[in-house]
């Protein structure tokens, strides 16, 4: 599976040759470095991909990545049988091409503590007389017999900040000079957040 780590820059739009406007998300995706080659607990060969840099890392990672850098974002990915890899090898945005379909994994924007109308799309109560302060209330949560709240009941709570995968996004353009990939549509996360681009090989949702 082809995997590339990157950072979300912003959303913009591109114009096709026929004048069609395409909304895209720009992702700075590279260069990535193969920081280590491993065999996991299941006996599967994996590669550790690193992207970006930060001031300091933990001592185990500093020894493992010695001479390669202090990566801000890493991911461990299974290696295909036909892949020939070396530690320190550079992976660029030319790994993908325009027109290719990918899955994008990121952490969604954190919204804090939200009520049921925003969090779950509840309609809310009627705004007529006799319903003071009840417009955005959740309403009844069921009978009082069990004397407890069932797991999974839709109520107010923390919203966002979860790992999210958006599938089958189309790559519109690949800029190898600036290491930027333009992906059609929206990508999870805020500006400057890290994302993972994955090929759709083995994706059961792809038609």
N, C-alpha and C positions, 0 to 999 in steps of 0.2 A: 504494500500500500504506500502510495506517495504522500508524504506529510511535509508541511512547511510551516514554520512558526513565524509570526509577524505581529505588527502593532497597528491598530486601527488609527487612521489619520483623520479622515472626515468623509462626509458625503458630498457628492457633487453630481454633475451630469455630463454625459458625453454625447456627441452628435454622430450618427452613422452617416454613411455616404449618401443615403436617400433622404437625409434631413431628419430622421426619427431621433427623438430625444430619449436617452436611456439614463435613468437614475442609477448611480453606482456608488459603492463605498470603496475608498482608496485604502489599501493596506500595504504598509511597508513590510515586505516579507523576505528579508534576507539581508546579507548572506547568513545562512545557517552553517553551523560547524558540528561535525560529528565528534562529540566530546568523549565518548566511550563506546566500546563494544562489549556486550555482556551476554550471559546465559541466565535467564530468570529461574525461579524455583520450579517451574513446570518443564524446564529443559528447552525452552524456546530461545533462539538467538534474537537478541534485541540490540537496537542502537539508541544511544542517548543524544538527542539533538539539542543544541544550545543556540540561543538568540539574544542579542542585546548585551549589555554589561551593567554592572552595578559596583558600588564601592568595595564591598567585602562579601565573602561567602563563608560558609562553615568550613572547618578544617578538612573533613572528609572529602567534600567537593573540591576544595582547593588542591588537594593532592591528586584527585582523580582527573581534574581538568588542567593539571600542571602544564604550563607552556602554551595553553590554548586561550585562556581568558577567564573572566569572572562573569558568567552568563546570568542575565536577569530572568530568563524564562527558559525552562528545559522541558523536554517530553521524552519518554521512553517508548519506542515503537518497535513492533516486531519486524524482523528482516526477512525479505523474500529469499527463497532458495537460490534464485539466479542472480542476486545482488552481490557485487564484489565491492566491499567497503574498506576504508582505512581510517584509523583514528586521525583526526585533524582535517579530514576531507571537507571541502567547502561545497555547500548546496545552494544554488541560486534560484531566482524566480523563473529561470528557463525550464525548471522542472515541470511547470504547467504551461499551457498554451491557450490562446484565445478560442472560445467556443467550448472549452471543456467544462464539465459539470463537477462541482466539488461540494463537500459538506464543511461548514464553518462552525467551530466550537469556541465559545467564549463565555464570559460571566456577565449576565444581564445587569443593567443598571439597578442599583439599590434604591428602593423607594421609601424605606423606613417602615414604621407601623402605619398601616392603612386600614380603612374600614371595608365593609363587605361590598359597598357599591363600586369602589375603585378596584378592590382586590379580586372580587368574584363576579362583578357585573350585575349585582342585584338591582332590581328595579326600584326598590324603596317603597315606602308607604304612600297612601293618597295625601294630597296637599289640601284637602278640604277641611271644613270645620270639624273640631273634635279630634284632631290629630296633631296637636301641638308637639313640636320637638321630636316627631316620629318619622320625618321624611326619609332620612337615610339610615334608619334603624334596621337591624337584621330580622326582627320579628321573632316568632316562636321557633324554638329549635326541637320541638317534638314533645311527646307526653312526658310527664314527670315521674312515671312509674319506676324506671330503672334507677332514678336518683343519681344519674351521672351524665356526663357529656360523651357521646359516642366519638370514637376516633374518626378523624376525617371530616367532621362537621365543619361546614364552611362558615368561618367566623372572621373577625378582624385579626390582624397579625402582621408579622414582618413580610414585606413584599419585595421581590427582586433579589439581586445578589446571588443568583443560582447559576450553576453551569447549564448552558443552553446550547443546543445544536440546531442549526438551520440547514436543511438538506436541499440538495439539487439546485444550488445557485450557479449561475453561468458566469464564467470569466469573460469579460468583454475585451479587456486589453491587458497586455503584459509589457511593462516598461523595464527592460533589462538594464538600461543605463542608470536609472534611479532606484531600481529594486522595488518597484511599485506594481501591485496587482489591482486592477479595477474589477470589482465583483458587482454584478447586477443585483440591485435590491439592498435591503438593510441587513446589517450584521450585528449580532448581540454585543452589548458592552458600550462603555463611554469612550470618548476620544482618548487616545493614548493607552487604552487597555490592550492586553495581549490576547491574540486569537490563534487558533490552530486551523490550518487549511488541510483538508484530507480529500483524497480522491474517493470517488463513489464506488470503487470496486467492492463487490460483495454487499452492497447496500440493497436490502430487500425491498425498499420503498421505490427504487428507481424502476420506471416502466421501460 
